[in-house]
Amino acid sequence: MEKREPFPGAYTAGLLITVSLLVLLVVVGSALPPAAAGFLIASLLGLTVNPKYAPLFLIAGVVSSALGFAGQEPLVAWGGVGLALASGVVWRWVRI
C-alpha cells in the first residue's frame, strides 16, 4: 500500500523544519559555555524520547552525569543532568 503525504510536500517541509531546528540548536549550543550547552541540548533532545524508552534514557542520563562529574567534563555532566530531567518529565507526564 502506498503511503500518502498529508499534503503535497509535507515530508519535504518536515525535513526542512527538522534540519533548520538542528542547525539552530548547534549554533546556539556552540555560543554557550560547555555546561549550559550540554544541559540545553540534552534536555531539549530528551523531551523527544519515546515514553516507552524514557526509563532507559533516565538511567543513561544518571550514568552520564556521574561519569561527567567524576571526570570533570562539564558538557557531559550537565548534559546527563538535562537528559535525566527531561526523560523523567516524559516518563512521568507523557502517556502513549
MIDOSE-1310 file (N, C-alpha, C; in nm, 2 decimals, decimal comma, always signed):
residues 96
mekr	+0,08/-0,12/+0,00/+0,00/+0,00/+0,00/+0,09/+0,12/+0,00; +0,05/+0,22/-0,08/+0,13/+0,34/-0,09/+0,10/+0,44/+0,02; +0,21/+0,49/+0,08/+0,19/+0,59/+0,18/+0,16/+0,73/+0,12; +0,06/+0,80/+0,16/+0,03/+0,93/+0,11/+0,07/+1,04/+0,20
epfp	+0,12/+1,15/+0,15/+0,15/+1,26/+0,23/+0,02/+1,33/+0,27; +0,02/+1,39/+0,39/-0,09/+1,46/+0,44/-0,13/+1,58/+0,34; -0,03/+1,64/+0,29/-0,05/+1,74/+0,18/+0,08/+1,74/+0,09; +0,07/+1,78/-0,03/+0,18/+1,78/-0,12/+0,30/+1,85/-0,06
gayt	+0,42/+1,78/-0,05/+0,54/+1,85/+0,00/+0,55/+1,84/+0,15; +0,46/+1,76/+0,22/+0,46/+1,75/+0,37/+0,60/+1,70/+0,42; +0,64/+1,59/+0,36/+0,77/+1,53/+0,40/+0,89/+1,62/+0,38; +0,89/+1,69/+0,27/+0,99/+1,79/+0,24/+0,99/+1,90/+0,34
agll	+0,87/+1,95/+0,37/+0,86/+2,06/+0,48/+0,90/+2,01/+0,61; +0,87/+1,89/+0,65/+0,92/+1,83/+0,77/+1,07/+1,82/+0,78; +1,13/+1,78/+0,67/+1,27/+1,77/+0,66/+1,34/+1,90/+0,68; +1,29/+2,00/+0,61/+1,34/+2,14/+0,62/+1,33/+2,19/+0,76
itvs	+1,22/+2,17/+0,83/+1,19/+2,22/+0,96/+1,29/+2,15/+1,06; +1,31/+2,02/+1,04/+1,40/+1,94/+1,13/+1,54/+1,98/+1,11; +1,59/+2,00/+0,99/+1,73/+2,04/+0,97/+1,75/+2,18/+1,02; +1,65/+2,27/+1,00/+1,66/+2,41/+1,05/+1,67/+2,41/+1,20
llvl	+1,59/+2,33/+1,27/+1,60/+2,33/+1,41/+1,73/+2,27/+1,46; +1,78/+2,17/+1,39/+1,91/+2,11/+1,43/+2,02/+2,21/+1,41; +2,02/+2,29/+1,30/+2,12/+2,39/+1,28/+2,11/+2,50/+1,39; +1,99/+2,54/+1,42/+1,97/+2,64/+1,52/+2,02/+2,59/+1,66
lvvv	+2,00/+2,47/+1,69/+2,04/+2,41/+1,81/+2,19/+2,41/+1,82; +2,26/+2,37/+1,71/+2,41/+2,37/+1,71/+2,46/+2,51/+1,72; +2,40/+2,61/+1,65/+2,45/+2,74/+1,66/+2,44/+2,80/+1,80; +2,32/+2,78/+1,86/+2,30/+2,83/+2,00/+2,39/+2,76/+2,10
gsal	+2,40/+2,62/+2,08/+2,48/+2,54/+2,17/+2,63/+2,58/+2,16; +2,68/+2,62/+2,04/+2,82/+2,65/+2,03/+2,85/+2,79/+2,09; +2,75/+2,87/+2,10/+2,77/+3,00/+2,16/+2,77/+3,01/+2,31; +2,73/+2,90/+2,37/+2,71/+2,89/+2,52/+2,83/+2,83/+2,58
ppaa	+2,86/+2,85/+2,71/+2,96/+2,77/+2,78/+2,93/+2,62/+2,78; +3,03/+2,54/+2,79/+3,00/+2,39/+2,78/+2,89/+2,34/+2,87; +2,89/+2,38/+2,99/+2,79/+2,32/+3,09/+2,65/+2,36/+3,04; +2,63/+2,49/+3,00/+2,50/+2,53/+2,96/+2,46/+2,47/+2,83
agfl	+2,55/+2,45/+2,74/+2,52/+2,39/+2,61/+2,48/+2,25/+2,63; +2,56/+2,17/+2,71/+2,53/+2,03/+2,73/+2,39/+2,01/+2,79; +2,36/+2,10/+2,89/+2,23/+2,09/+2,96/+2,11/+2,12/+2,86; +2,13/+2,23/+2,78/+2,03/+2,28/+2,69/+2,00/+2,17/+2,58
iasl	+2,10/+2,13/+2,52/+2,09/+2,04/+2,40/+2,03/+1,90/+2,45; +2,09/+1,85/+2,56/+2,04/+1,72/+2,61/+1,90/+1,72/+2,66; +1,86/+1,83/+2,73/+1,73/+1,84/+2,78/+1,63/+1,86/+2,67; +1,66/+1,94/+2,57/+1,57/+1,95/+2,46/+1,55/+1,82/+2,38
lglt	+1,66/+1,76/+2,35/+1,65/+1,63/+2,28/+1,59/+1,52/+2,37; +1,61/+1,53/+2,50/+1,55/+1,43/+2,59/+1,40/+1,44/+2,59; +1,34/+1,56/+2,56/+1,20/+1,57/+2,56/+1,14/+1,50/+2,44; +1,22/+1,46/+2,34/+1,16/+1,39/+2,22/+1,17/+1,24/+2,24
vnpk	+1,21/+1,19/+2,35/+1,22/+1,05/+2,37/+1,08/+0,98/+2,38; +1,07/+0,87/+2,32/+0,95/+0,79/+2,33/+0,93/+0,75/+2,47; +0,81/+0,77/+2,53/+0,78/+0,74/+2,67/+0,81/+0,59/+2,70; +0,80/+0,50/+2,61/+0,83/+0,36/+2,63/+0,98/+0,34/+2,67
yapl	+1,07/+0,42/+2,62/+1,21/+0,41/+2,64/+1,26/+0,51/+2,74; +1,18/+0,60/+2,79/+1,22/+0,70/+2,89/+1,29/+0,65/+3,01; +1,25/+0,54/+3,07/+1,33/+0,49/+3,19/+1,48/+0,46/+3,15; +1,50/+0,41/+3,03/+1,63/+0,37/+2,99/+1,72/+0,50/+2,97
flia	+1,65/+0,60/+2,91/+1,72/+0,73/+2,89/+1,75/+0,80/+3,02; +1,66/+0,78/+3,12/+1,68/+0,83/+3,25/+1,80/+0,77/+3,32; +1,82/+0,64/+3,30/+1,94/+0,57/+3,36/+2,06/+0,62/+3,28; +2,05/+0,63/+3,15/+2,17/+0,68/+3,07/+2,21/+0,82/+3,12
gvvs	+2,11/+0,91/+3,15/+2,14/+1,04/+3,19/+2,21/+1,04/+3,33; +2,16/+0,96/+3,42/+2,23/+0,95/+3,55/+2,37/+0,90/+3,54; +2,39/+0,79/+3,46/+2,53/+0,74/+3,44/+2,62/+0,84/+3,37; +2,56/+0,91/+3,27/+2,64/+1,02/+3,20/+2,68/+1,13/+3,30
salg	+2,59/+1,17/+3,38/+2,62/+1,28/+3,47/+2,72/+1,24/+3,58; +2,71/+1,11/+3,63/+2,80/+1,06/+3,72/+2,94/+1,06/+3,66; +2,95/+1,00/+3,54/+3,08/+0,99/+3,48/+3,14/+1,13/+3,44; +3,05/+1,22/+3,40/+3,09/+1,35/+3,37/+3,15/+1,43/+3,48
fagq	+3,08/+1,42/+3,60/+3,12/+1,49/+3,72/+3,25/+1,42/+3,77; +3,26/+1,29/+3,76/+3,38/+1,22/+3,81/+3,50/+1,26/+3,72; +3,48/+1,27/+3,59/+3,59/+1,31/+3,50/+3,61/+1,45/+3,48; +3,53/+1,54/+3,55/+3,54/+1,68/+3,54/+3,52/+1,73/+3,39
eplv	+3,41/+1,67/+3,33/+3,37/+1,71/+3,20/+3,24/+1,78/+3,21; +3,23/+1,91/+3,21/+3,10/+1,98/+3,24/+3,00/+1,96/+3,13; +3,04/+1,95/+3,00/+2,95/+1,92/+2,89/+2,87/+1,79/+2,91; +2,95/+1,69/+2,94/+2,89/+1,55/+2,96/+2,81/+1,55/+3,09
awgg	+2,86/+1,61/+3,20/+2,80/+1,61/+3,33/+2,66/+1,68/+3,33; +2,66/+1,80/+3,28/+2,53/+1,87/+3,28/+2,44/+1,83/+3,17; +2,50/+1,77/+3,06/+2,41/+1,71/+2,96/+2,34/+1,59/+3,02; +2,41/+1,51/+3,10/+2,35/+1,40/+3,16/+2,24/+1,44/+3,26
vgla	+2,26/+1,55/+3,33/+2,15/+1,60/+3,42/+2,03/+1,64/+3,34; +2,06/+1,71/+3,23/+1,95/+1,76/+3,14/+1,87/+1,64/+3,08; +1,94/+1,54/+3,04/+1,88/+1,42/+2,98/+1,80/+1,35/+3,09; +1,85/+1,33/+3,21/+1,78/+1,27/+3,31/+1,65/+1,34/+3,35
lasg	+1,66/+1,47/+3,36/+1,54/+1,55/+3,40/+1,44/+1,55/+3,29; +1,48/+1,56/+3,16/+1,38/+1,56/+3,05/+1,32/+1,42/+3,04; +1,40/+1,31/+3,05/+1,34/+1,18/+3,05/+1,25/+1,15/+3,16; +1,28/+1,21/+3,28/+1,19/+1,19/+3,39/+1,06/+1,26/+3,36
vvwr	+1,06/+1,38/+3,30/+0,94/+1,45/+3,27/+0,86/+1,37/+3,17; +0,92/+1,32/+3,07/+0,85/+1,24/+2,96/+0,79/+1,12/+3,03; +0,87/+1,05/+3,11/+0,82/+0,92/+3,17/+0,71/+0,95/+3,26; +0,71/+1,06/+3,33/+0,60/+1,09/+3,43/+0,48/+1,14/+3,37
wvri	+0,49/+1,23/+3,27/+0,37/+1,30/+3,23/+0,32/+1,27/+3,09; +0,40/+1,20/+3,01/+0,35/+1,17/+2,87/+0,31/+1,03/+2,87; +0,19/+1,01/+2,82/+0,13/+0,87/+2,81/+0,11/+0,84/+2,66; +0,13/+0,72/+2,62/+0,10/+0,68/+2,48/-0,04/+0,65/+2,47
